[in-house]
Every structure is written in structure tokens, then in C-alpha cells.
Amino acid sequence: MNRYRSFALLVLAPLALLSASCQQHVVQAHPDAYAGVGLDLGANPEGPVVRAAIDGGAAQHAGFAGGERIVSINGIPTRGMALASAVAKLRGAPGTAVEVLYDDAKGNRQRVRLVRQPIRKEGEGYVAH
């Protein structure tokens, strides 16, 4: 199955209609609980862009609000990086830290150390605990 057809199926088909392997990818991308820094990211060839900070998460406490562009994660440049790879680098064991270099909404380059914490799905969104 080509990449575009897979994407269309994920957008248009209910989860029950997808193959078992496609269902597994959807569940992995949107688990009920994980540990991370609390960023909702969107894809961009220049590097992931923050859509929102999850309530109570490390990113929200650090001042992320939306519009920031992630430049590197733990020193690894994000330009051209697949969104799934960036998300995987931001997730990890609770209590572990990740260094994020980003351009804020005004274009100023910032560096921050964020500590991963448990994040759970509640209702339609996620909340850090």
C-alpha cells in the first residue's frame, strides 16, 4: 500500500476497518498514556512546529504556547526530520530530560531543558500528571 493511500485510509476509515498493522500504527501515534514533554506538534520541512502545549506539561511551564519551530532535539537537527521521529525523541522515561533548541514565535532562538512526565488522554485531549 503506498504512503498516500495509507494516509487517506487513516483519515477516512474508522479504526475497525483498517488492517491490524495500520491499527497498531494509529494506536502507537495516539496512545492513551505516555511520557513526554507535552507538545502537540505539526509537520514542517524546516522542523516541527508547535501547535499547542499540553496542560500542565513541562513545555507549557517553559512557556511554549504555539507557533514555535523546533530546531534540534538533544543536539540532533530536526530540519527534514519526519514528524514521528521528532515525537519519538521527545518521548521517553518519566523523569528523564531532553534539550530542545527552538525559534520562538518572534524568531528568537531559545534553548530549554524539559523533563519528561506522564501524560494521559482525558476526553478529547491530553493532560500532564
C-alpha positions in Angstrom: 0.0 0.0 0.0 1.5 3.3 -0.9 2.0 6.1 1.6 -0.7 8.4 0.3 -3.3 5.6 0.2 -2.4 4.7 3.8 -2.8 8.3 4.9 -6.2 8.5 3.2 -7.3 5.4 5.0 -6.2 6.7 8.3 -8.2 9.9 7.8 -11.3 8.5 6.2 -11.8 5.0 7.6 -12.9 4.0 11.1 -10.2 2.2 13.1 -12.1 -1.1 12.8 -11.9 -1.1 9.0 -8.1 -0.9 9.0 -5.7 -3.8 8.8 -4.1 -4.9 12.1 -0.8 -3.3 11.3 -2.4 0.0 10.4 -4.4 -0.1 13.6 -1.2 -0.6 15.5 0.4 2.5 13.9 -2.7 4.6 14.9 -2.6 3.4 18.5 1.2 4.0 18.7 0.8 7.5 17.4 -2.0 8.3 19.8 -1.7 6.2 22.9 -3.9 6.6 25.9 -0.8 7.3 28.1 2.9 8.0 27.5 5.7 10.1 29.0 6.9 13.2 27.2 7.4 17.0 27.4 3.8 17.9 26.5 4.0 19.3 23.0 1.4 18.9 20.2 3.5 19.2 17.0 2.7 19.8 13.3 4.9 18.7 10.4 7.0 21.3 8.6 10.1 20.7 6.3 12.1 23.3 8.3 11.4 21.4 11.6 8.3 20.5 13.6 6.1 23.4 14.6 4.4 23.6 18.0 0.6 23.7 17.6 -0.1 23.7 21.4 1.4 22.9 24.8 -0.4 20.2 26.8 -2.0 21.5 30.0 0.4 21.0 33.0 3.2 19.7 30.8 6.9 20.7 31.0 6.6 22.6 27.7 3.7 24.7 29.0 5.6 25.5 32.2 8.6 26.5 30.0 6.4 29.0 28.1 5.5 27.1 24.9 2.2 28.3 23.6 2.1 27.6 19.8 4.0 28.8 16.8 7.5 27.8 17.9 9.7 25.9 15.5 11.8 23.0 16.9 15.4 23.4 15.5 17.0 20.5 17.3 16.3 17.8 19.9 19.3 16.7 22.1 21.6 18.4 19.5 20.1 16.5 16.6 18.8 18.9 13.9 15.1 18.5 13.0 15.2 20.1 9.5 13.8 17.4 7.2 13.1 15.0 10.1 9.9 13.0 9.9 7.4 14.2 12.5 7.2 10.7 14.0 10.9 10.7 14.6 10.8 14.1 16.4 7.9 12.9 18.5 9.8 9.7 19.4 12.8 11.8 20.5 10.7 13.9 22.8 9.1 10.9 24.5 10.9 8.7 26.9 11.0 7.6 30.5 9.4 9.8 33.1 11.9 12.0 34.9 14.4 12.0 32.1 15.4 15.3 30.4 15.6 16.4 26.8 17.2 19.5 25.4 15.2 21.5 22.9 16.5 24.3 20.7 13.7 26.3 19.1 12.8 29.5 17.4 10.1 31.3 19.4 7.1 32.9 17.7 9.1 36.2 17.3 12.0 34.4 15.7 14.3 34.4 18.7 16.4 31.3 19.2 15.9 29.7 22.6 17.3 26.6 24.4 15.4 24.8 27.1 15.8 21.6 29.1 12.5 19.8 29.6 11.8 16.9 31.9 9.5 14.2 30.6 6.4 13.4 32.7 3.4 11.1 32.4 0.7 12.3 30.0 -2.7 10.8 29.7 -5.6 11.1 27.4 -8.6 12.7 29.0 -11.7 13.3 27.0 -10.7 14.7 23.6 -7.2 15.8 24.6 -4.2 15.1 26.8 -3.2 16.3 30.3 0.1 16.0 32.0 0.3 14.5 35.5 
